[in-house]
Amino acid sequence: MTTNKRIFAGVGAAALMALSAACGSSSDGSVAGTKAASTGGTINLVAFSTPQKAYDKLGPAFASTTAGADSTIKGSYGPSGTQERQVEAGQPADVVELSRASDMAKLVTAGLVASN
């Protein structure tokens, strides 16, 4: 496998895990993302720009699974710091994927994302 294919495979696996997390349990016991997935709703993804091509391909694949039945992924991509500030300002986000730990830490501190 070439280096580029390995990198894409790694990014793709991480992206798929993040999308799957949108349908996981939240800390209060509710099932996050399940309503959107089961009713053909939208999952709001806020991410840094590097994995955009992977998410663009994985979104339709996820929508074709039972967990993502007829859902759509609405992606917002940009620099990690810009995305962090937008989420903090109220941008809808079901899945947040930032490239800098310090940006994610700000959202954890603000209580907008889980620490794990």
SULBELQUI-V632523 format. One line per field, one symbol per residue. phi: phi as a letter, one per 40 degrees, with the letter a starting at -180 (. if undefined). A space follows every 50 residues. Layout:
phi=???
This chain:
phi=.cdcccccccccccccccccccbcccccgcbcgcccccbgcbbcbbaccd cdccccccdccccccccbdfcbbbcbbiddcccdccccchcdacbbbbcb dcccdcccdcgcbccb
